[in-house]
Amino acid sequence: MRWCRWWLLVCVVLPACQTTGGETAGLAALPPLDCAVLVTGGAFLTPGAAAGGTFAPRGGDAAADLAAEAIPVAHFVDELRQRRVFQRIALDGDAGHRRAVRDRLRTGSPDPVLQQFLQRARDDGFDLLLVIEELQDGPIDAQGTNGRWPVTFVTWILLGFGALIPDHTFESRATLRVTLRELQTGRVLHDPLLVAGPVELALFERSDFVGLLTSMLVPPFWVADDTEQVAAAVRKTTEDRLLQSLARDLKSESVRQRLRERSAARLELVAADGAPRVVVECAESLTAVRLRAGAALPTAAAAAFERELLASRSWDGERFRYEAPLPAAARGAPVQVLVGTIRGTVASATFAPEAER
């Protein structure tokens, strides 16, 4: 009968121990958004979040910890790169500058210093600005024993050990707000508020060694939580889920559509007869075009493309349409196409001509 017990363990324990870590595993296979993005801002804690929050400092110099970022900004960049959310992503590396930029953007008023920063970002070949606006910390809500306790009980009865079943539920009240902004004025194009959702923990994640020993005598779901263990586990899971939610949100079809609708022009790179062509659709006629593709692109080839795209204007009754083949010299590396309309608005996109679309 021993083999029957182990077979039952496999049948009930493995499904119960599934996590959400692989939910976005296929996200990287989807086409990235056609833009180069500069990341600024940060998940800075505020003094009001110091007591009992998910990301609140524990021990040491609390005031110094509050000046740091609850979630390091490098984690955001790593997640977005791993999931291939954008064609190119870079980080404003100075934490003090990132905080200042975020605060200036929040005012919404003209600011020469901010305009200089946005201009530098445009000159450096970026299309959009991703601002980590705020991590609003919140407490961990212990919701008690969840619906998996029968699985825990059966496993404990058969094997005398049920510490691997996630039988207690917790939820962090922390939220993350991020904005995607255009680089002309800093106007918000997308403004998601992200939450982590419930976190289910097994005994070995929410208790200490004494708790594990106690579970030999009583069912694991009756063993009390260790506060520090729970805080560490919920914080780690909450951070991972917030980062995954951000990547999933930004790469969703609804965001792609929103960016198209709020842009002065829609730019696409399409394959035609084996050669990539740039297609621009807009409500206003274009007055300027610029192609950036690094030093490998001859100036004459870029100028010829720009002239051909402007000269290709057609009208379909609702929108203007422009189309021109991408120069052969620009097909081996990421390229940026910028267009200006008759009213002075600017739109841009970054493409990777050799990548699958």
N, C-alpha and C positions, 0 to 999 in steps of 0.2 A: 504493500500500500504506500510505501514511501515515495515511489515514483509518481503516484497519483497526486500526492501532496505537492510535489515540486511542479507538476504540470498545472495544477490549480494556481500555484503561485505565479507562474508565468502568465496565465490567462487573466488574472485579476490585477496583478501588480504593475505589469508593464504598461497597459493602457492608462492606469491611474497615475503613473509617473510622467506622462507626456507633458512637455512644456511648450511654450509659445515661441521658443527661440528660433524655430525653423520657419516661422510664418512668412518671413520676407526673403526666404532663401532664393526664390525665383525672381525677385525684384530686379536683380542685376541683369537678368536676361532681357528685360524690356528696354526699348530705345531710350537713351537719356534725353533730357530737355535740351533743345538747341540753344544753349547759352553758356557763357562764362560768368561765374559768380564770385564775388568777393564777400567773405564772411566777416562781420564785425559784431559789436555788442558783446553780450556774455550773460551767462546764468549766474549773475551776482546775487548773493544773499543780501537782504536788507536787515537792519537792526530789529525791525518788528517781527522777524522770523526766527529769533534766537531761542524761543522757548518751545520745546517739544515738537519741533518740526521734523519731517523726514530727513532733511538735509542739514539740520541744525548742528552747529559744532558740538562736539562731545569731548570735554576735557581740554587742557591747554589754554592758549590765549584766545578766548572767544572773539574779542574785538578784531584781532589780526585775521582770524579765520573768516569773519564776515566780509573782509575786504577781498577775499579770494572768490573763486567761482565754484559754486556747488557742483556743477558738472563742467569739467575742463573743456574749453572751446575746441581743443584738439580732438576730443571724442566726437564732436559734431562733424568736423571735417573728415575724420576717418570713416565715420558711418556713411556720409554722403558719397565719398569716393568708393567705398566698398560696394555700395548699391548702385553705382554709376548713375547718379541722379542728374548730374550736369556734364556737359562736354569738358568743362574745365572749372576747377574750384581752387581758390587761394584764400589765405588767412591774413587778416590785419593782425600782426603778431604782438603789438604793444597793447597790454591789457588796459592801461590808463587811457590810451587813445581810443580804444574800442568803447570804453564806458562813456567817454566824452562825446563821441560820435552818436551813440545811442541817445544820450540826453539831448543833444542838439536836434536830432531828428524828431524827437517827441514834441518839441516846442511848436513845430509847424510854421515858424516864421522865417523869412529870408535871413541868411547868415553867411557873410563872406567867407568865414573859415570853413563852414560846411560846404559851400559851393566849390571852394578850392579842392576839398577832399573828393567830392563827386567828379570834378573835372579830371583829377589825377587818375581816378578809377577808370574813367572813360578813355583817357590817353593810354592807360595800361592794357586796354583791350577787353575790359569787362562789359557785360551787357546788363547785369542786374546786381543788386545789393541784397544779401541775406543778413538780416539783423536779428540776433538773439535778443529779444526785448526784455524778457523777464521770466525768472523761475519763481513763481509765487509758492513759497513753501507752505506746507500744511501738515497736520498731525497724521499719525498712522492709526487708522480705525480698525480695532480688533473685532471681527464679526463672529468669532467663535467657531465651533465645530461645524463643518459643512456636510454635504450629502454623501461624502465618501467614507464616513465613519463605519458603515457596515463592511466595506472592503477591508478597512483597517482591522476591524474586530475579527473577521474570518481569518485573515492572515495571522493575527496574533494568536488565535485559538489553535490553528494548525501548526504554526512554526514557533510560537512563543516570541515573535518579533514582528512589529508592524511599523517600524520607524521610517519606512521608505514611502509610505502613502501620504500624499498631501491632504491632510484631513482638517486643517484649520485655515480660515480665510482672513486676509487682512487687506486693507486698501489705503493707499496714500492719498491724501487730499492735495498733494502738490500738483500744480499745473504749469505748463510751459507755453509761453506765447512767443511766436516768431513771426516776422514780417518779411515778405519779399517785395523789394522796392525798385522802381525804375531809377536810372542814374541821371536824369535831367534835373529833377526837382526833389527827388527823394519820396515821391508819391507812392503810397502803399498800393500794391497790386494784389496781394494775397495776405491774409491775416488769420492763420489758424490758432486755436487754443487747444492744446493737447493734454490728455490725461492718460494715466497708466492703466487704470482699471484694477479689478481685484487680483490679489496675489495669493495663491494657495501654497502653503508650506507644510512639509512633512516634519515629523518630530526631530529628525536629525538636523533640520535647518532652523528650528525655532527653540531648541533647548540645548542644554549642556550635557556633559558626561553623566552627571548625577541624574538628569532627566532620562537619559537612555537606560541607565540601570533601573530606575523606577519603572520603566515600561516593561521590564521583565515580570513585574508583579501585578500591574494594573494595565488596562488598555491604554495605548499611547494617546488617544484623544482626551484622556482624563489627566494627562500630565501637564502641569502648569508651564507657561511660556517663560523663557529667559528674555528679559527686555532687550538686552544688548544684542543677543543673537537675532531676535526678530527685527530690530532696527537695521542691523547690517544687511540681512537678507532682503528685506523689503526695499531698502535704499538701492541696492544693486539691481534688483529686478525692475524697480521703477525707472531708474536711469536708462537701462537697456530698452525698456518699452517706449519711453519718451523719444529716444533716438530713433528707434525703428518706426514709430508712428510718424515722426517728422519725414523720414525718407519715403514712407509709403504715401503720405499725404501729398508731398511735393511731386511725386511721380505719377499721381493719379490722372486719369483722363479729364476729370473735372477741372483740375488746376491747369492743365494744358489748354483747355478751352477758355478758361478765364483769362489766361495770359494773352491768348490770341485776340480775345474781345477787347481787352484794355490796352492793347498796343496800337500805336499809330499806323502800323503796317504789319501784315502777316508775311513772314519770310520762310520759305521752304527750300530744301535741296532735294530735287527729285531726279531719278534716273531716267534718261531718255536716250534710247539707242546706244546704251552702254556708256554714255557720257553724262556726268552730273550737271544739272542745270539749276540755276537759282531762279525761283519764282517769287514775285512780290505781288501781293494784292492789298489795295488800300482804298479808302474813300476819297482821299485827296491825291492829286497828281504829285509826282516826285520832282524835286528840283536838284537833288544832289545824291550821289552814290559814292561810297568808298569801300574798297576791298583791301583787307589786311591779311597777309599770309606769310609774314616773315621775310627775311632777307633773300630767300630763294626765289621769290616772285619778282621778275623784272618789272620796273616801273612802267614800261611801255605796255606790257601785257595787262597790268592792272588798269591802266588808263583806257585801254581798248575795251575791256570788260565793262567798265563804268559807262562808257559812251554807248555801247551796244544795249546795255540794260535800260538806260534812259530813253533811247530811241525806239524801244520795242513797245511803247505804250499802246494799249488797246482798251476798249471800253465795252463791258458786257451788259450795260444797262443799269448796273448797280454799283460796280466798283471798277477801278482801274487795275489793269494787270500788266506786269512787266516780266520779261523772261530773257535769260541769256545763259549760254554755256559757261561753266567755270573754266578758267584757263588751265591747260594741262599742267603748267608749272605749279599750280596751287592745289593739286590733288593729293599730295603726299603728306600733308600735315593739316592741323586744324586751321580753319580760315574764319575770319569775321567779315560780315557784310553789314554796312551801315547805310541807311537811307534817310534823307530829309524831305519833308513834305512842303508844300507851298505855304503852309501856315507856320513853318518853323519847327514842327515837332520832329523828333528823331526816333527811329527804331533800329534795332540791331539784333543780329543772331550770330552764333558761332557754330560751325559745322565741322564734322570730321569726315571728309569725303571718302576715305578708304574704309570706314567702319560700316558694318551692317546696319541697315535702317529698318 
